[in-house]
Amino acid sequence: QTIGGTGTGPATAVALAERDNHTIVLLSDGAPNCMGSSSGSTEDHRQMINAANLQRAIIHCFGIAAYGNCEIFLRNVAADSGGRYFSVP
């Protein structure tokens, strides 16, 4: 539901809760900023994703017009899991 927040950590954690998922495709056009984690910071979302990735799934990230902190965040999430980052202009 569109309410002006980007819940990347919680949404990705839900996908990772399905332990048969070994590859995740994460598309985002904004930096995570929802309160689904303690402060909503990009680092909190990244930690939430890493903690949920018990099966060591590969996460490929697509940044839709992503720049700055959002691009850095998505690049880090991909790198953490051995995935790749793709820029989508």
N, C-alpha and C positions, 0 to 999 in steps of 0.2 A: 504494500500500500504506500503510495506516495505521500510522505509527510515532511519532506525536506531533510531527511537524514539518510546516511549511507551506512547500513549495518553489515559491513563486509565480514567482520570477525564472526558474529553470530550466524550469518547465513552460510559461510564456509564451514563453520563447525557443524552445522546441521548436515551438510553434504558429507562431511567426514565421519559423521556418526554412523553412516552406512558403511560398515567395515569392508564390504565387498567393493567399494569404490576405490580404485587404485590410481585413477587419473581424474583430476578435477580441472575444469575450465572455468576460470574466474574472469568475468567481464565487468569493468567498472568505468564510470565516467567521473568519479569524484573520490576524494579522500574520505576514509571512514571517519565518521563523526557522531555516531549515535552513542547512547549511553548503555548499550548492550554489554559493555565492559566497564570497569571501575571508573575510568575517566573519559573514555571515548577517544583517547589519543591513538595515533597510528601504531605506536609501539604496543599499546594494550591489545589492539586488534591482531597485530602480528603474533603476539604471545598466545592469544586465544587460539589462533589457527594452529600454531606449532603444538600446543598442548593437546589439541583435538586430533592431530594427525598421528594416531597410534599405529596405523597400518603403513605409515611412511608413503602415502600416496604422492604422486607427482602432481604439482599444481602449476598449470600454464596460465599466465595472466595476460589479458588483453586490456590495454589502457585506451579507452575511447577519448581522444582529445585530452589525454592525461598529461599533466606537467607538474613540475615542482614536487611538493611532498607526496602527492598522489602517485606520480610516476616512480618516485623513490620507493614508496611503500610497496607498490606492485612488483617492482624489480626485486625487492628483498624477499617478498613472499615466494616468488618463483624460485629464486636462488636457494632459499631455505630448504625447498623440497626437491631440488634438482630439476625444476621445470624451466621454462623459457618465458621471457617477457616479449610481447609483441605490441608495438605502437600502432594504433588505428587512428589516422588523422581525422 
